[in-house]
Amino acid sequence: NSLTGNKTSGSSSGGGSGKTPSLPNVAGIENSGNTASNTVTGDKEINVNIFDDIEDVSWAKSAIIYLAEQGIIAGKSEKTFAPNDNVKREELAKILVGAFLEDAAEGEISFTDVNLSAWYAPYIKKAYAQGIINGYDEATFGVGDNVTREDMAVMIYNTAKKAGMAFETKEFELFSDDSEISDYAKEAVYTLRNAGVINGVNRSAFAPKAPATRAQAAKIIYSLLKF
């Protein structure tokens, strides 16, 4: 499923090294952040003390603060962001819609696990209508489930394309665990990696089935907003 609708994704075939040509490219950086104590973005000074628990993710700190100040993301409480917590499917849908597609039309959904009166329902409706994300099947969205790193890449890549971002073609090096990346996710993973938007968990591996964190999602989305 090219829109992250599969709950359990099988491994794709292919080697873990070498080059594969021609995927789009978009600019940004995932893991190199501004660690300064004050940040100014445009005419807006950002409150660097908005959360008490983001010092350990200095590479994502400015991104988290900016997105929170813009009302795109929220903490788990007034002063707690929980940057290393796993990001949920409905959380990522909200962040992406709020950042890029806030004025998009809502679509009809038939997911029985989506509470239509919950805070996340309008964002799922918009994300689904825009083709950013599907359910596991016609009846199940997966509310409360963690987003894997490969599915995060697909959702963000779909959103970038839907928002009209321009892409370039470029060769790329394969991750050492390329065979574990689902076929539907490879274009998104390598496009965003090529652009410096998303990194591996180390110099060679991507860990596609590992859960994505709230800090990772914030940094990538911030990078695209600044593209």
Sequence and secondary structure as in RCSB ss.txt:
>XXXX:A:sequence
NSLTGNKTSGSSSGGGSGKTPSLPNVAGIENSGNTASNTVTGDKEINVNIFDDIEDVSWAKSAIIYLAEQGIIAG
KSEKTFAPNDNVKREELAKILVGAFLEDAAEGEISFTDVNLSAWYAPYIKKAYAQGIINGYDEATFGVGDNVTRE
DMAVMIYNTAKKAGMAFETKEFELFSDDSEISDYAKEAVYTLRNAGVINGVNRSAFAPKAPATRAQAAKIIYSLL
KF
>XXXX:A:secstr
 TTS  SS       SSSEEEEE      SS     S EEETTEEE TTS SS GGGHHHHHHHHHHHHTTSS  
SSSS   TTSB BHHHHHHHHHHHH TT        TT  TTSTTHHHHHHHHHTTS   SSSS   TT B BHH
HHHHHHHHHHHHTT     EEEE  TTGGGS HHHHHHHHHHHHTTSS  SSSS   TTSB BHHHHHHHHHHHH
T 
